[in-house]
Structure formats: structure tokens, C-alpha cells
Amino acid sequence: MTKAKSTHTLRRGRIFPEIQWTEEQKAQWNAEREAFKQRSQVIFKQVQPELIRTHYNWYMAVEPESEEYFLHEDILLVAQIAHQKYPNARLHVFRINETGVCGRI
């Protein structure tokens, strides 16, 4: 028995059309993102000195609405742990060191 060939054509390129944002929408999105980062950073700065001594170079995921944070050595696992408790929440992940980031540019 012979198989019929599929006539399905593979679609190439982007799946979603490119988003066209106005300058006001971009500015609003950037402002919301910065405000979220600032709320998360307040929590990070409160516990940073103690955590540097006990968990240096670990990762900290912050959920700023509840002011709860999660710690782990692995960045993927800290996000997974946080998302288990807050599945639909936005998180901000910091590296527990002097700067809160992983490296330098």
C-alpha cells in the first residue's frame, strides 16, 4: 500500500505579526518595567547584606506583590520554585552579590 504525500506547506518566517507600538505605549511599558524592578530591588536591598554572608552567588527570585523571595543555587530552579507558589506572578531574579547581577558588560 502506498502512502499519500502530505500537501501541508511548512510556513517560514515569524509566526506572529510584528507588534507595532506607539512611542507612548513603549514609554508606558518601560515605566511599568522600571517600577516593577524598583519594587523588587527594595526587597533585595533589605536582605542583601545578610544573604551575601550566607548565600553568596546564589540566586534570589522576588515576588514584589507579596514581598516574598526564594533562594537557590540554580537560576532555573529558583524560578521554578517561585512559579510553583505563584504560577501567574511576575518575578525578578537577582544574583546575591554586591551588584545583584551575574557579570559585567
Secondary structure, DSSP 8 states (H G I E B T S, - for coil): ------------S-SS------HHHHHHHHHHHHHHHHHHHHHHHHHHHHHHHHSTT-EEEEETTTTEEEEESSHHHHHHHHHHHSTT---EEEESSSSSSS---
